[in-house]
Amino acid sequence: MSDPLAHALSLLPHGPEFRFLDRLLTLDPGRSGVGEYVVRGDEPFLRGHFPDQPIFPGVLLVEAAAQLAGVIAQSDPQLAPLPGLKLTALRAVKILGTAKPTQTIRLEGQITGRLNNLVQAHVAASVNQETILTADLVLSGSIENHKPSR
């Protein structure tokens, strides 16, 4: 794959039904990135959240932000990807707004720390330049066979 942004995104382990990151706009490998998810309106969970007034669930905003943080962390050229990287802790999560069908969620993330198999990230989501989520996340993966890349 010749496009490094598309390649980084393709490394997400999630199936299409649970991918909340459509594209990467920027990526500073291992440090920061910006991505987008378009709320199409046909997602099955919107039928019940809420009937006649669908909004993108806050817990899925957190998941979208975690997916971006994972892409950023796994793209670090100095470290091999962590097998089984998952969201394991949330801090300072603030859901400040909503996203509705046809709106684009802009996700921004920065890796703020790493220690062995732990990755800390600060993330934010916005719609139409209004912040709808801020959070500090911790991701963790297996450290078996995890060595710096050379």
Order of alpha helices (4+ residues) and beta strands (2+ residues): alpha-beta-beta-alpha-beta-beta-beta-beta
